[in-house]
Amino acid sequence: MSFTLFYNISELLSLKEVSEKQGRHITSKDFVITKKAAIISYKGKIVWVGKYAAVKPRLIKQLMQINKITQTLQRHSLSQAFIMPAFVECHTHLLFAGNRASEFNLRQKGMSYSDITKKGGGILSTVKATRKLSLLELKRMAQKRAEVFLSQGVTSLEAKSGYGLNLSSEIKMLEAIKSIKKLNTKATLLALHTLPKEFSSKDKYFQWVINQVLPKAVKKQVVDRVDIFVEQMAFNKKHMTALFKQASDYNLGLTVHSDQLSPQGTSCLASQQGASSVDHVNFVSDSEIKQLSKANVSNVFLPGADFYLKMPYPQARKFLDAGARVALATDYNPGTCPCNNIEFIGLLARLEMNMTIEEVVAAYTVSAAYALGMQNTVGSLQVGKQADFISLNKPYDELFYSSTLKNPVVKSVYRLGRLVASNGQVVVEYALLLMISVILAMTLVNMTVSRNPDSPGFIIKKWGDILKVIGEDTQK
């Protein structure tokens, strides 16, 4: 990755001020716009950001000395676009087979999510289908679905396991998540999602996860965080506390599905035990909100799930006015939020929870980065952070206003200073295009020659196998 000057930026929103406030008490005054700006990056990280007029030979020389750069500065025009940090999607159940449309029909007829689960539906129906997928199928699914988020301006993505609930399937899901290319990913172990049919005791299953699944995931280096669903139908606070203790010994991040369907008193306890995020937080009291506003935790709202379940939304204004750090995410999953459109999520936040456009943007950048423990890497455009940004066709206040197939506002997406998506389409690397061209050309030759070990056809197959492996490693 080269030493690059990004210029022709009509307006730049760095969110530096929002980052310095750690995503709390956000107002329009924190959205400082720099006109005629520039960004300089080296090896995918920002080494300078400011006014383009300040980019002089002396500055370039200083940057080269400080960062020990020997490369020649390359210039990349951003065509007078509006530039801001790329989005961070901090809560998804990305990998699942099948759908739960039949359950949606049951809910329309009045059956509750809890009742559906008791009858063998819900999470377990998805587990049954997902276990049948091979690792290769999971990897392809992970990449394809991750790129849907990438095309919307998301360069950092969290994804959970939790639809395997046995050793091999949980590990396969995590391996597939870690194989995702072109995005920054965080793989979260959610084996404690619900009780699988193979176990009759939650306590015994919990011990099995702690003693078998978690150590295996750590050994294979496929897990970054742990999660647990704390609810009457799932697990309890004692399970969460024990999980967090074990995961902390492995230096893993901590999060929890907390207080979603009923008040469990989970959110505050999790924040005290070192969780970087508490997710859902629908049923929390005013006193708990006050505690959470003082805690070093991101409160992740998932309004898409509330919309689909017809549940009360989190008390967003109470959280925000108290100074809590609030993040937003899709909760993309087949049962309670089959929606991967971040524009719709932001729109719900504005319509149903009275969040301002500035609060929504901060929630999907700085605060979401905090939720994943990535606040020093992404979320704002500052020196030392990744050059992950998006160019807009229009000002930021036209984001999260409509919900369409392709975001009409996001024009281009850059990760580590490289263009990865444009006009709603993921960019294919030139190297990969070249490989495809070579394979096609050689295939045509193969059609005209005899098939024997010494023929070009045999060689084509071998080259095809080699290029396939190379292609899989491209754009990690």
Secondary structure, 3 states (H helix, E strand, C coil): CCCEEEEEEEEEECCHHHHHCCCCCCCHHHCCEEEEEEEEEECCEEEEEEEHHHCCHHHHHHHHHHCCCCCCCEEEEEEEEEEEECEEECCECCCCCCCCHHHHHHHHCCCCHHHHHHCCCCHHHHHHHHCCCCHHHHHHHHHHHHHHHHHCCEEEEEEECCCCCCHHHHHHHHHHHHCCCCCEEEEEEEEECCCCCCCCCHHHHHHHHHHHHHHHHHHCCCCCEEEEEECCCCECHHHHHHHHHHHHHCCCEEEEEECCCCCCCHHHHHHHCCCCEEEECCCCCHHHHHHHHHCCCEEEECHHHHHHHCCCCCCHHHHHHCCCEEEECCCEECCCECCCCHHHHHHHHHHHCCCCHHHHHHHCCHHHHHHCCCCCCCCCCCCCCECCEEEECCCHHHCCCCCCCCCCCEEEEEECCEEEEECCEECCCHHHHHHHHHHHHHHHHHCCCCCCCCCHHHHHHHHHHHHHHHHHHCCC
